[in-house]
Amino acid sequence: MRRSADVLVVGGGPAGTAAAILLARAGLEVCLLEKGTFPREKPCGEYLSPGCVPLLNRLGVLAALEGMEPQPIRGMRIETAGGTVFTGTYPGDGLPPHGYSLPRYRFDALLVEAARQAGVAYLEGWRVVDLVRKGRIVAGVVADSENGPQPFTAPLTIGADGRNSVVARRLKLFARHPSHRKVALVQRFQTQAELGDLGQVYLGRKGYCILNPQGAGTVNVGVVVDQRDLPLHQAWEGVFAGLLGAYPQVQAKLSGARPLNPLWVLGPLACHAKRVAGKGFLLVGDAAGYYDPMTGEGVFQALRGAELAAEIATQALGRGDAGLQTLKRYGVAYRKEFAPKNRVCQILQQIVSRPRLCELLGRHLEGRGEHIEELMGVVGDLLPPQRLLRPAFWTSLLMGKAHP
Ligand SMILES: Cc1cc2nc3c(=O)[nH]c(=O)nc-3n(C[C@H](O)[C@H](O)[C@H](O)COP(=O)(O)OP(=O)(O)OC[C@H]3O[C@@H](n4cnc5c(N)ncnc54)[C@H](O)[C@@H]3O)c2cc1C
């Protein structure tokens, strides 16, 4: 087994596999270290926004994904705590674009297989525990397996090891969000209910619940609440049942449903890396930052971030320079690409945490085709997020007559 490469990628989720595939196709020797063994579960809402579809196409895995017959998701039905409902499909010319829904153990295994086929040296069961440094430059990682810790070296290390990134932590770049402290409880169910092809979002007075249909009666159910609103000293199954009690419509759909996996509890969720590039390293996907599951852009940002990282890494290594000068362009590109959508997500979180404002906007949105289309386009990663950052969007929405 070779323990040196042009690039080391830590983590075999969407960000790591996508970066590894693109770098291997660019002719670089890539070694991907993954702590788990595939297929493995990844707690998630398991929805791929429509913006992921062209990225998966560019990655060359779309046909294989569609061959797995994932559930198409054509839009969202959103219900406020006061009972206002609005439904939006994703905008597009001709055939409506759609996202997909499928269990992550299937989606991620597909990407890992594509990485292997692209020539990536994929090593699973290797947990990265530390970094190798030459002075202030990251020169590789130390990874642990059943045979004990081993050093792996490369001019460039890409940390794609998720929300609790060891790479970001070892670099002392990991930071939790100071105030957005959400916890998610997620489980898949087999139901008798007719679930359709829309994501279903139920906004509660404290948090929200999302149903993501996966075909043939299976559904991914997630409840997200503020950490401070979690009851103490209770088994998580009881907490989940109690939180679902705030959503009687969801309870009705889950009546008689059978859980398909143990309950996942995760949080606090929001975190970011203080810097995403430096001497000998880049951070992509959740390792670079994650905010909130409500708007479902995590996989999109992982795949798109991998494209940006692979492009800049290829240039940097082509010049024999994995130092700061070329790599820091990734930090600039990363901010330019993701800061606007993250700002939109923060605005939407401000709205949903205020039930009366949420109700007001919900009533104004009912029947407002153009506004719903823009909202769905931005949330689905199809339209530039800047569209929702224009005050004109919000003033024209609020000035229009609300439904009684
Ligand atoms: C509750 C919840 C619901 C969500 N729902 C959605 C949704 O519906 N749609 C969506 O697009 N996004 C959703 N997201 C976000 C999405 O899950 C992530 O943004 C996405 O998985 C990020 O991909 P990644 O490759 O960066 O990280 P991950 O998918 O977390 O992959 C990281 C990989 O690194 C490996 N790893 C970790 N540490 C090490 C180590 N030390 N050594 C080696 N390997 C390591 C892990 O085993 C894993 O395979 C949700 C997130 C949460 C928390």
The ligand as an SDF file (V2000), in Angstrom:
LIG
                    3D

 53 58  0  0  0  0  0  0  0  0999 V2000
  -30.2220   16.4470   10.1280 C   0  0  0  0  0  0  0  0  0  0  0  0
  -29.5940   16.7830    8.8130 C   0  0  0  0  0  0  0  0  0  0  0  0
  -30.3610   16.7010    7.6680 C   0  0  0  0  0  0  0  0  0  0  0  0
  -29.7970   17.0500    6.4380 C   0  0  0  0  0  0  0  0  0  0  0  0
  -30.5610   16.9420    5.3120 N   0  0  0  0  0  0  0  0  0  0  0  0
  -30.0300   17.2670    4.1150 C   0  0  0  0  0  0  0  0  0  0  0  0
  -30.7810   17.1060    2.9130 C   0  0  0  0  0  0  0  0  0  0  0  0
  -31.9200   16.6310    2.9180 O   0  0  0  0  0  0  0  0  0  0  0  0
  -30.1920   17.4710    1.7500 N   0  0  0  0  0  0  0  0  0  0  0  0
  -28.9150   17.9630    1.7080 C   0  0  0  0  0  0  0  0  0  0  0  0
  -28.4330   18.2910    0.6230 O   0  0  0  0  0  0  0  0  0  0  0  0
  -28.1720   18.0840    2.8280 N   0  0  0  0  0  0  0  0  0  0  0  0
  -28.6920   17.7360    4.0130 C   0  0  0  0  0  0  0  0  0  0  0  0
  -27.9260   17.8080    5.1330 N   0  0  0  0  0  0  0  0  0  0  0  0
  -26.5240   18.2010    5.0040 C   0  0  0  0  0  0  0  0  0  0  0  0
  -25.7050   17.0680    4.3780 C   0  0  0  0  0  0  0  0  0  0  0  0
  -25.8990   15.8830    5.1050 O   0  0  0  0  0  0  0  0  0  0  0  0
  -24.2390   17.4480    4.3910 C   0  0  0  0  0  0  0  0  0  0  0  0
  -24.0960   18.7990    4.0200 O   0  0  0  0  0  0  0  0  0  0  0  0
  -23.4150   16.5830    3.4380 C   0  0  0  0  0  0  0  0  0  0  0  0
  -23.4720   15.2450    3.8380 O   0  0  0  0  0  0  0  0  0  0  0  0
  -21.9690   17.0730    3.4360 C   0  0  0  0  0  0  0  0  0  0  0  0
  -21.1610   16.1780    2.7430 O   0  0  0  0  0  0  0  0  0  0  0  0
  -19.6250   16.0060    3.1610 P   0  0  0  0  0  0  0  0  0  0  0  0
  -19.0510   15.0670    2.1770 O   0  0  0  0  0  0  0  0  0  0  0  0
  -19.0260   17.3250    3.3730 O   0  0  0  0  0  0  0  0  0  0  0  0
  -19.6720   15.3400    4.6070 O   0  0  0  0  0  0  0  0  0  0  0  0
  -20.2540   13.9370    5.0710 P   0  0  0  0  0  0  0  0  0  0  0  0
  -21.3780   13.5250    4.2090 O   0  0  0  0  0  0  0  0  0  0  0  0
  -20.4860   14.0760    6.5320 O   0  0  0  0  0  0  0  0  0  0  0  0
  -19.0690   12.9210    4.8160 O   0  0  0  0  0  0  0  0  0  0  0  0
  -17.9140   12.9720    5.6040 C   0  0  0  0  0  0  0  0  0  0  0  0
  -17.1960   11.6310    5.4820 C   0  0  0  0  0  0  0  0  0  0  0  0
  -15.9780   11.7260    6.1860 O   0  0  0  0  0  0  0  0  0  0  0  0
  -15.7910   10.5600    6.9610 C   0  0  0  0  0  0  0  0  0  0  0  0
  -14.9470   10.9430    8.0980 N   0  0  0  0  0  0  0  0  0  0  0  0
  -15.2820   11.7380    9.1420 C   0  0  0  0  0  0  0  0  0  0  0  0
  -14.2470   11.8750    9.9690 N   0  0  0  0  0  0  0  0  0  0  0  0
  -13.2210   11.1520    9.4360 C   0  0  0  0  0  0  0  0  0  0  0  0
  -11.8910   10.8910    9.8410 C   0  0  0  0  0  0  0  0  0  0  0  0
  -11.3800   11.4080   10.9610 N   0  0  0  0  0  0  0  0  0  0  0  0
  -11.1190   10.0980    9.0580 N   0  0  0  0  0  0  0  0  0  0  0  0
  -11.6160    9.5580    7.9030 C   0  0  0  0  0  0  0  0  0  0  0  0
  -12.8800    9.7580    7.4890 N   0  0  0  0  0  0  0  0  0  0  0  0
  -13.6780   10.5540    8.2350 C   0  0  0  0  0  0  0  0  0  0  0  0
  -17.2060   10.1590    7.3750 C   0  0  0  0  0  0  0  0  0  0  0  0
  -17.2770    8.7870    7.7320 O   0  0  0  0  0  0  0  0  0  0  0  0
  -17.9700   10.4840    6.1120 C   0  0  0  0  0  0  0  0  0  0  0  0
  -18.0090    9.3960    5.2210 O   0  0  0  0  0  0  0  0  0  0  0  0
  -28.4550   17.4800    6.3720 C   0  0  0  0  0  0  0  0  0  0  0  0
  -27.6830   17.5450    7.5290 C   0  0  0  0  0  0  0  0  0  0  0  0
  -28.2390   17.2140    8.7430 C   0  0  0  0  0  0  0  0  0  0  0  0
  -27.3890   17.2970    9.9650 C   0  0  0  0  0  0  0  0  0  0  0  0
  1  2  1  0
  2  3  1  0
  2 52  2  0
  3  4  2  0
  4  5  1  0
  4 50  1  0
  5  6  2  0
  6  7  1  0
  6 13  1  0
  7  8  2  0
  7  9  1  0
  9 10  1  0
 10 11  2  0
 10 12  1  0
 12 13  2  0
 13 14  1  0
 14 15  1  0
 14 50  1  0
 15 16  1  0
 16 17  1  0
 16 18  1  0
 18 19  1  0
 18 20  1  0
 20 21  1  0
 20 22  1  0
 22 23  1  0
 23 24  1  0
 24 25  2  0
 24 26  1  0
 24 27  1  0
 27 28  1  0
 28 29  2  0
 28 30  1  0
 28 31  1  0
 31 32  1  0
 32 33  1  0
 33 34  1  0
 33 48  1  0
 34 35  1  0
 35 36  1  0
 35 46  1  0
 36 37  1  0
 36 45  1  0
 37 38  2  0
 38 39  1  0
 39 40  1  0
 39 45  2  0
 40 41  1  0
 40 42  2  0
 42 43  1  0
 43 44  2  0
 44 45  1  0
 46 47  1  0
 46 48  1  0
 48 49  1  0
 50 51  2  0
 51 52  1  0
 52 53  1  0
M  END
$$$$
